[in-house]
Amino acid sequence: MPEVSSLPDVSTLAAPLYLALIAVELVAAQLGRLRADYESRDTATSLSMGTGSLVVGALVGGAGYGLVFWAYEYRLATAPFAPGAVALCYVLNDFQYYWAHRLGHRVRWLWANHVVHHSSRHFNLSTALRQPWTGPLTGTVVLKVPLALLGFHPGVIAFVASANLLYQFGIHTRAIDKLPGWVEAVFNTPSHHRVHHGANPMYLDANYAGTFIVWDRLFGTFVPERADEPVRYGLVHDIDTFNPLRVAFHEYVAMVRDVIGRGLTLRERVAYLLAPPGWSHDGSRQGSEAIKAEYVARNPTAAGCPGLPDRPGEPGAEPFGELLAV
């Protein structure tokens, strides 16, 4: 194997391949050879977001890894730089990714960054490149510290993380329906990831996996794609803009406005940062639980379906209850 220091950022190096595959999917869709829904302004926005993310990553993306290098100095063991160890690191990093991704949907501070990726009403390979510019500010790099403490070199951790992103590029497509059953059972697939990008009530907060869908199956967040429930892509409340600056920062602006609102207690201000998206101090908004409960109230026969509650109910009043229950 090469030296750790020579391991590449494979996701970034694959940028030309991404663009080529997007072009192939676009042309094939226009020729009627496969399913893909492209809109020129939306695609341009996704490419702009991806470019900005690369620039930010090149400038400051490595700063947070200082914490990982520091943790590595206190490692409990030293993992060998060998194929088996790298493969194990990939699996463990994917487990870490599942929880980071899940928190990204359940903590508003993290959602303000991740919402960028869900802001498109279209789902195609270009959507994979719609990445936020504020990732280094979220602090989620701390979730990689356990991998360093277990003895995996930070260079290996960065390598498997970039390889995971490379894998995920290919699941942002409507061109592939369902793969063989054993693949659907173990791996994240286009079908599973279409669900994750859905704004349908039953599809909200589901399928957080990076590579292995087994994490969702184990922790109760797996929802299958249903033929009778076409995916509606985008946000529950779409932002209706192709302006990259608004796409990148709209939720931060909304969050700050909530935090500095008049007449709030300190706990309420903190909740606007850390409670799940949709929480409000006066109950005037709906989080995903309330949306799901309301859907079941309107459609009682849907009660108990994957992704939906067994019966309609009122969301809890405790602003941190959902976060603590994650």
FENZI-V347233 format. One record per residue. RES is the residue in one small letter. NEAR is the number of other ideal C-beta (glycine too) atoms within 10 Angstrom. Layout:
# FENZI-V347233
res = {RES	RES}
near = {NEAR	NEAR}
This chain:
# FENZI-V347233
res = {m	p	e	v	s	s	l	p	d	v	s	t	l	a	a	p	l	y	l	a	l	i	a	v	e	l	v	a	a	q	l	g	r	l	r	a	d	y	e	s	r	d	t	a	t	s	l	s	m	g	t	g	s	l	v	v	g	a	l	v	g	g	a	g	y	g	l	v	f	w	a	y	e	y	r	l	a	t	a	p	f	a	p	g	a	v	a	l	c	y	v	l	n	d	f	q	y	y	w	a	h	r	l	g	h	r	v	r	w	l	w	a	n	h	v	v	h	h	s	s	r	h	f	n	l	s	t	a	l	r	q	p	w	t	g	p	l	t	g	t	v	v	l	k	v	p	l	a	l	l	g	f	h	p	g	v	i	a	f	v	a	s	a	n	l	l	y	q	f	g	i	h	t	r	a	i	d	k	l	p	g	w	v	e	a	v	f	n	t	p	s	h	h	r	v	h	h	g	a	n	p	m	y	l	d	a	n	y	a	g	t	f	i	v	w	d	r	l	f	g	t	f	v	p	e	r	a	d	e	p	v	r	y	g	l	v	h	d	i	d	t	f	n	p	l	r	v	a	f	h	e	y	v	a	m	v	r	d	v	i	g	r	g	l	t	l	r	e	r	v	a	y	l	l	a	p	p	g	w	s	h	d	g	s	r	q	g	s	e	a	i	k	a	e	y	v	a	r	n	p	t	a	a	g	c	p	g	l	p	d	r	p	g	e	p	g	a	e	p	f	g	e	l	l	a	v}
near = {11	8	8	14	7	9	20	13	18	16	20	16	11	18	13	8	11	20	15	11	17	23	12	15	22	17	13	14	17	10	8	7	12	14	15	21	13	18	14	9	9	19	21	13	23	29	17	18	24	19	15	18	22	18	12	18	17	11	10	12	18	14	10	17	18	11	16	22	14	12	18	21	8	9	15	8	9	12	18	12	16	10	9	9	17	20	11	15	21	21	13	17	25	21	19	20	24	24	15	20	20	19	19	22	22	21	21	24	18	22	20	25	21	23	22	26	21	20	27	25	17	18	22	24	25	28	27	23	23	24	21	24	21	16	21	19	15	20	12	21	18	13	14	24	17	13	25	24	16	17	16	27	24	20	17	21	25	20	23	24	22	17	21	20	18	18	17	17	18	16	21	23	20	20	15	14	12	14	14	8	8	8	12	16	12	13	16	27	22	18	19	22	23	22	23	24	21	24	17	20	23	20	26	22	20	22	27	23	27	23	22	20	24	18	22	21	14	12	13	8	21	19	22	16	21	15	7	4	18	11	18	14	22	18	16	16	10	14	16	10	13	18	12	19	11	14	24	23	17	17	23	15	11	15	17	14	10	19	15	10	13	4	6	16	9	7	10	18	14	14	22	22	15	15	23	22	22	19	24	16	18	7	11	6	13	18	22	21	19	19	19	24	21	14	20	22	14	10	14	9	7	17	15	10	18	14	24	20	16	9	11	17	13	9	20	13	7	13	18	15	14	20	17	7	9	12}
